[in-house]
Amino acid sequence: MAIQHIGQAQKNSPQVMLRLRQMLEQGMNAFGQFLFNYWPHILTTILGLVVAAAIAVPVLSYFGLDSISKPLFYSMHFICAQIPAHSFYIFGHQLGLCARNLSIYASMFIGSLVFTLSKKRLPGLPWWAWAIFILPMAWDGVTQMFGWRESSWELRVLTGTLFGLANVLFVLPMIQKALLETPLYTAPAHYVQVPAMNQIYPTFPQQQAVVIPATTTITTTPPANTPQSVTASVEIDNGMRTQQAPTGGFGATKQPVQDIPL
């Protein structure tokens, strides 16, 4: 009984592996199709969560929920320097992002939301317009970093907003265009669906054997100088003997060889 179970398992193992491979391919295709259709929604959600978390930090601190606001505030330090002099305050508590970064992420959230609501049909900015929009923040940040001048919160908000909108309106349409130009995945041609078992099996080109009927006579035309007799081999028990059998040429009809006396 155990041997039968082992044999049955070995017999079904190729089908199980093929079924698992089919399920994996279907799952990956479904996941890829989901990302293809909803990647702007995912990006918009992430940007919205970042902005909401930055605003929620002072609100949570105001209500005494420091156990939530403090870890949230420190976690946002990975994307912002959180300089107190460059930040806004609500209820006397600092926001999770500085004024410039808050305007960048908020404008990116608004721009991606507009792009999503337009069903990914929003035309993109040309590269020269994108460069013009990001130059003000570059100028404001560089001159302040080297101590040539001190920026104000109005400039930080304005330049950050232009930078965020320019990036979204330039990058997102470019991504969508690249996705539309990429050919979709199709099942390989050497796979076929078997309806009875609902499985996909690989198929390979088959070669058909050439069958010659038993009644077919194959003849050849000999050259002009072909001898009129050939040597025929006859197998007799443990030895080989030969006999001259006149055939009238290779093209003539085959004649039976007479028995050779021992």
C-alpha beads as a LAMMPS data file, in Angstrom:
LAMMPS data file: protein, C-alpha beads

262 atoms
261 bonds

1 atom types
1 bond types

-500.0 500.0 xlo xhi
-500.0 500.0 ylo yhi
-500.0 500.0 zlo zhi

Masses

1 110.0

Atoms # bond

1 1 1 0.000 0.000 0.000
2 1 1 2.806 2.403 0.885
3 1 1 4.580 1.624 -2.383
4 1 1 1.374 2.407 -4.286
5 1 1 1.040 5.749 -2.499
6 1 1 4.659 6.597 -3.318
7 1 1 4.166 5.670 -6.955
8 1 1 0.969 7.717 -7.166
9 1 1 2.714 10.709 -5.577
10 1 1 5.591 10.459 -8.034
11 1 1 3.105 10.227 -10.882
12 1 1 1.185 13.327 -9.749
13 1 1 4.230 15.419 -8.795
14 1 1 4.756 16.911 -12.309
15 1 1 1.108 17.971 -12.406
16 1 1 1.373 19.532 -8.939
17 1 1 4.513 21.475 -9.860
18 1 1 2.923 22.629 -13.100
19 1 1 -0.179 23.731 -11.232
20 1 1 1.920 25.668 -8.706
21 1 1 3.817 27.341 -11.507
22 1 1 0.558 28.313 -13.178
23 1 1 -0.821 29.766 -9.939
24 1 1 2.409 31.729 -9.371
25 1 1 2.324 33.167 -12.881
26 1 1 -1.340 34.110 -12.513
27 1 1 -0.653 35.783 -9.158
28 1 1 2.287 37.756 -10.529
29 1 1 0.272 38.814 -13.566
30 1 1 -2.612 39.956 -11.361
31 1 1 -0.244 41.904 -9.097
32 1 1 1.446 43.537 -12.078
33 1 1 -1.928 44.470 -13.566
34 1 1 -2.961 45.980 -10.229
35 1 1 0.190 48.122 -10.098
36 1 1 -0.303 49.116 -13.734
37 1 1 -3.822 50.362 -13.057
38 1 1 -3.466 51.860 -9.571
39 1 1 0.131 53.064 -9.169
40 1 1 -0.966 56.775 -9.088
41 1 1 -3.490 55.960 -6.367
42 1 1 -0.785 54.281 -4.281
43 1 1 1.597 57.213 -4.708
44 1 1 -1.130 59.733 -3.866
45 1 1 -2.057 57.774 -0.748
46 1 1 1.552 57.672 0.460
47 1 1 2.048 61.411 -0.069
48 1 1 -1.249 62.143 1.672
49 1 1 -0.226 60.029 4.664
50 1 1 3.079 61.904 4.951
51 1 1 1.332 65.295 4.972
52 1 1 -1.350 64.069 7.386
53 1 1 1.279 62.675 9.759
54 1 1 3.201 65.972 9.747
55 1 1 0.047 67.887 10.698
56 1 1 -1.064 65.260 13.218
57 1 1 2.136 65.558 15.288
58 1 1 1.286 68.892 16.977
59 1 1 -2.385 67.969 17.308
60 1 1 -1.526 64.745 19.107
61 1 1 0.954 66.589 21.337
62 1 1 -1.707 69.155 22.199
63 1 1 -4.046 66.409 23.443
64 1 1 -1.247 64.834 25.469
65 1 1 -0.719 61.829 23.210
66 1 1 3.064 62.104 23.308
67 1 1 3.449 58.335 23.165
68 1 1 2.205 58.576 19.565
69 1 1 3.354 62.046 18.496
70 1 1 6.984 61.754 19.584
71 1 1 7.808 58.502 17.725
72 1 1 5.961 59.901 14.721
73 1 1 7.929 63.150 14.892
74 1 1 11.287 61.369 15.166
75 1 1 10.456 58.973 12.352
76 1 1 9.913 61.906 9.986
77 1 1 13.448 63.084 10.628
78 1 1 14.525 60.672 7.853
79 1 1 12.936 62.953 5.232
80 1 1 13.336 66.376 6.882
81 1 1 15.914 68.203 8.998
82 1 1 13.054 69.612 11.172
83 1 1 14.873 72.851 12.009
84 1 1 12.677 74.653 14.573
85 1 1 13.328 78.114 13.083
86 1 1 12.183 76.905 9.655
87 1 1 8.998 75.151 10.825
88 1 1 5.371 76.029 11.482
89 1 1 3.700 75.520 14.877
90 1 1 0.159 74.534 15.780
91 1 1 -1.073 74.913 19.357
92 1 1 2.503 75.761 20.280
93 1 1 3.887 72.451 18.973
94 1 1 6.169 72.011 15.962
95 1 1 4.920 70.258 12.840
96 1 1 6.609 67.102 11.713
97 1 1 8.032 68.802 8.587
98 1 1 9.672 72.163 8.054
99 1 1 7.933 74.820 5.988
100 1 1 9.766 73.990 2.764
101 1 1 9.334 70.212 2.998
102 1 1 5.711 70.570 4.062
103 1 1 5.000 72.677 0.966
104 1 1 6.905 70.194 -1.239
105 1 1 5.011 67.123 -0.042
106 1 1 1.669 68.945 0.070
107 1 1 2.068 70.210 -3.514
108 1 1 3.163 66.768 -4.677
109 1 1 0.072 65.288 -3.025
110 1 1 -2.193 67.818 -4.741
111 1 1 -0.496 67.343 -8.107
112 1 1 -0.674 63.540 -7.940
113 1 1 -4.313 63.750 -6.839
114 1 1 -5.136 65.902 -9.884
115 1 1 -3.241 63.467 -12.100
116 1 1 -5.169 60.533 -10.642
117 1 1 -8.539 62.255 -10.993
118 1 1 -7.738 63.049 -14.623
119 1 1 -7.497 59.272 -15.198
120 1 1 -3.761 59.602 -15.892
121 1 1 -4.408 61.811 -18.933
122 1 1 -2.820 64.978 -17.588
123 1 1 -0.171 66.195 -20.061
124 1 1 3.323 66.483 -18.688
125 1 1 5.628 69.460 -18.498
126 1 1 8.486 69.759 -20.987
127 1 1 11.958 69.485 -19.524
128 1 1 12.695 73.198 -19.912
129 1 1 9.534 74.157 -17.969
130 1 1 10.490 71.684 -15.237
131 1 1 13.940 73.290 -14.993
132 1 1 12.420 76.774 -14.718
133 1 1 10.111 75.687 -11.876
134 1 1 12.872 74.096 -9.777
135 1 1 15.431 76.879 -10.209
136 1 1 13.848 79.215 -7.583
137 1 1 14.210 76.632 -4.808
138 1 1 17.763 75.850 -5.893
139 1 1 18.642 79.542 -5.737
140 1 1 16.903 80.049 -2.389
141 1 1 18.467 76.978 -0.803
142 1 1 22.021 77.536 -2.068
143 1 1 22.209 81.208 -1.121
144 1 1 20.904 80.436 2.364
145 1 1 23.227 77.445 2.820
146 1 1 26.350 79.535 2.120
147 1 1 25.140 82.363 4.358
148 1 1 24.738 84.921 1.604
149 1 1 21.213 85.718 2.697
150 1 1 18.434 84.493 4.990
151 1 1 15.273 83.126 3.440
152 1 1 11.748 83.752 4.757
153 1 1 8.864 81.344 5.284
154 1 1 7.040 82.872 2.321
155 1 1 9.940 82.070 -0.012
156 1 1 10.297 78.601 1.447
157 1 1 6.625 77.845 0.882
158 1 1 6.576 79.370 -2.615
159 1 1 9.744 77.715 -3.888
160 1 1 8.836 74.391 -2.270
161 1 1 5.393 74.449 -3.901
162 1 1 6.843 75.149 -7.345
163 1 1 9.409 72.381 -6.868
164 1 1 6.824 69.801 -5.796
165 1 1 4.345 70.592 -8.576
166 1 1 7.063 70.612 -11.220
167 1 1 8.344 67.189 -10.200
168 1 1 4.890 65.618 -10.162
169 1 1 3.735 67.143 -13.447
170 1 1 6.990 66.163 -15.136
171 1 1 7.580 62.659 -13.748
172 1 1 4.104 61.114 -13.465
173 1 1 3.041 61.631 -17.112
174 1 1 6.446 60.335 -18.188
175 1 1 5.938 57.169 -16.137
176 1 1 2.467 56.649 -17.579
177 1 1 3.755 57.113 -21.121
178 1 1 6.521 54.582 -20.541
179 1 1 4.016 52.059 -19.157
180 1 1 1.703 52.477 -22.129
181 1 1 4.554 51.972 -24.571
182 1 1 5.694 48.782 -22.839
183 1 1 4.147 45.661 -24.437
184 1 1 1.948 43.657 -22.104
185 1 1 2.924 40.137 -21.087
186 1 1 1.355 37.345 -23.113
187 1 1 1.444 33.627 -22.473
188 1 1 4.239 31.817 -24.354
189 1 1 3.232 30.260 -27.639
190 1 1 4.459 26.815 -26.586
191 1 1 1.853 26.579 -23.811
192 1 1 -1.633 25.229 -24.381
193 1 1 -4.673 25.164 -22.081
194 1 1 -6.154 21.764 -21.355
195 1 1 -9.869 22.399 -20.568
196 1 1 -10.478 18.991 -18.997
197 1 1 -7.858 19.513 -16.284
198 1 1 -7.783 23.342 -16.324
199 1 1 -4.001 23.269 -16.610
200 1 1 -1.387 24.623 -18.954
201 1 1 1.002 22.148 -20.472
202 1 1 3.997 22.890 -22.677
203 1 1 3.717 21.690 -26.233
204 1 1 6.587 21.003 -28.554
205 1 1 6.670 20.511 -32.318
206 1 1 6.274 16.834 -33.127
207 1 1 7.959 15.039 -35.988
208 1 1 5.829 12.610 -37.949
209 1 1 7.422 9.286 -38.872
210 1 1 7.564 8.343 -42.533
211 1 1 5.684 5.046 -42.931
212 1 1 6.462 2.922 -45.994
213 1 1 3.791 0.309 -46.819
214 1 1 4.919 -3.320 -46.937
215 1 1 3.817 -3.678 -50.578
216 1 1 6.035 -0.838 -51.777
217 1 1 8.841 -1.924 -54.114
218 1 1 11.978 0.205 -54.062
219 1 1 14.118 -0.096 -57.184
220 1 1 17.305 1.611 -58.257
221 1 1 18.811 2.137 -61.660
222 1 1 22.395 0.819 -61.855
223 1 1 25.183 2.495 -63.785
224 1 1 26.107 1.165 -67.212
225 1 1 29.133 -0.798 -65.988
226 1 1 27.304 -2.559 -63.118
227 1 1 27.965 -6.331 -63.072
228 1 1 25.030 -8.594 -63.749
229 1 1 25.441 -10.606 -60.545
230 1 1 25.690 -9.731 -56.886
231 1 1 26.785 -11.666 -53.801
232 1 1 23.957 -12.475 -51.376
233 1 1 24.505 -13.250 -47.676
234 1 1 22.648 -16.036 -46.037
235 1 1 22.784 -16.614 -42.287
236 1 1 23.009 -20.258 -41.365
237 1 1 23.084 -21.103 -37.671
238 1 1 26.439 -19.892 -36.311
239 1 1 28.207 -19.076 -39.565
240 1 1 27.877 -16.940 -42.690
241 1 1 27.922 -18.334 -46.190
242 1 1 27.697 -16.626 -49.516
243 1 1 26.090 -17.638 -52.773
244 1 1 26.231 -16.066 -56.183
245 1 1 22.717 -15.110 -57.126
246 1 1 22.095 -13.756 -60.600
247 1 1 19.765 -10.809 -60.338
248 1 1 19.774 -9.344 -63.798
249 1 1 21.023 -6.000 -62.419
250 1 1 20.019 -3.890 -59.450
251 1 1 16.937 -2.693 -61.214
252 1 1 15.591 -6.190 -61.793
253 1 1 13.086 -7.996 -59.616
254 1 1 14.558 -9.600 -56.477
255 1 1 14.825 -13.420 -56.703
256 1 1 14.869 -15.722 -53.671
257 1 1 18.192 -17.345 -52.750
258 1 1 18.209 -21.122 -52.744
259 1 1 19.198 -23.068 -49.600
260 1 1 22.913 -23.888 -49.375
261 1 1 23.652 -27.511 -48.433
262 1 1 26.007 -27.962 -45.498

Bonds

1 1 1 2
2 1 2 3
3 1 3 4
4 1 4 5
5 1 5 6
6 1 6 7
7 1 7 8
8 1 8 9
9 1 9 10
10 1 10 11
11 1 11 12
12 1 12 13
13 1 13 14
14 1 14 15
15 1 15 16
16 1 16 17
17 1 17 18
18 1 18 19
19 1 19 20
20 1 20 21
21 1 21 22
22 1 22 23
23 1 23 24
24 1 24 25
25 1 25 26
26 1 26 27
27 1 27 28
28 1 28 29
29 1 29 30
30 1 30 31
31 1 31 32
32 1 32 33
33 1 33 34
34 1 34 35
35 1 35 36
36 1 36 37
37 1 37 38
38 1 38 39
39 1 39 40
40 1 40 41
41 1 41 42
42 1 42 43
43 1 43 44
44 1 44 45
45 1 45 46
46 1 46 47
47 1 47 48
48 1 48 49
49 1 49 50
50 1 50 51
51 1 51 52
52 1 52 53
53 1 53 54
54 1 54 55
55 1 55 56
56 1 56 57
57 1 57 58
58 1 58 59
59 1 59 60
60 1 60 61
61 1 61 62
62 1 62 63
63 1 63 64
64 1 64 65
65 1 65 66
66 1 66 67
67 1 67 68
68 1 68 69
69 1 69 70
70 1 70 71
71 1 71 72
72 1 72 73
73 1 73 74
74 1 74 75
75 1 75 76
76 1 76 77
77 1 77 78
78 1 78 79
79 1 79 80
80 1 80 81
81 1 81 82
82 1 82 83
83 1 83 84
84 1 84 85
85 1 85 86
86 1 86 87
87 1 87 88
88 1 88 89
89 1 89 90
90 1 90 91
91 1 91 92
92 1 92 93
93 1 93 94
94 1 94 95
95 1 95 96
96 1 96 97
97 1 97 98
98 1 98 99
99 1 99 100
100 1 100 101
101 1 101 102
102 1 102 103
103 1 103 104
104 1 104 105
105 1 105 106
106 1 106 107
107 1 107 108
108 1 108 109
109 1 109 110
110 1 110 111
111 1 111 112
112 1 112 113
113 1 113 114
114 1 114 115
115 1 115 116
116 1 116 117
117 1 117 118
118 1 118 119
119 1 119 120
120 1 120 121
121 1 121 122
122 1 122 123
123 1 123 124
124 1 124 125
125 1 125 126
126 1 126 127
127 1 127 128
128 1 128 129
129 1 129 130
130 1 130 131
131 1 131 132
132 1 132 133
133 1 133 134
134 1 134 135
135 1 135 136
136 1 136 137
137 1 137 138
138 1 138 139
139 1 139 140
140 1 140 141
141 1 141 142
142 1 142 143
143 1 143 144
144 1 144 145
145 1 145 146
146 1 146 147
147 1 147 148
148 1 148 149
149 1 149 150
150 1 150 151
151 1 151 152
152 1 152 153
153 1 153 154
154 1 154 155
155 1 155 156
156 1 156 157
157 1 157 158
158 1 158 159
159 1 159 160
160 1 160 161
161 1 161 162
162 1 162 163
163 1 163 164
164 1 164 165
165 1 165 166
166 1 166 167
167 1 167 168
168 1 168 169
169 1 169 170
170 1 170 171
171 1 171 172
172 1 172 173
173 1 173 174
174 1 174 175
175 1 175 176
176 1 176 177
177 1 177 178
178 1 178 179
179 1 179 180
180 1 180 181
181 1 181 182
182 1 182 183
183 1 183 184
184 1 184 185
185 1 185 186
186 1 186 187
187 1 187 188
188 1 188 189
189 1 189 190
190 1 190 191
191 1 191 192
192 1 192 193
193 1 193 194
194 1 194 195
195 1 195 196
196 1 196 197
197 1 197 198
198 1 198 199
199 1 199 200
200 1 200 201
201 1 201 202
202 1 202 203
203 1 203 204
204 1 204 205
205 1 205 206
206 1 206 207
207 1 207 208
208 1 208 209
209 1 209 210
210 1 210 211
211 1 211 212
212 1 212 213
213 1 213 214
214 1 214 215
215 1 215 216
216 1 216 217
217 1 217 218
218 1 218 219
219 1 219 220
220 1 220 221
221 1 221 222
222 1 222 223
223 1 223 224
224 1 224 225
225 1 225 226
226 1 226 227
227 1 227 228
228 1 228 229
229 1 229 230
230 1 230 231
231 1 231 232
232 1 232 233
233 1 233 234
234 1 234 235
235 1 235 236
236 1 236 237
237 1 237 238
238 1 238 239
239 1 239 240
240 1 240 241
241 1 241 242
242 1 242 243
243 1 243 244
244 1 244 245
245 1 245 246
246 1 246 247
247 1 247 248
248 1 248 249
249 1 249 250
250 1 250 251
251 1 251 252
252 1 252 253
253 1 253 254
254 1 254 255
255 1 255 256
256 1 256 257
257 1 257 258
258 1 258 259
259 1 259 260
260 1 260 261
261 1 261 262
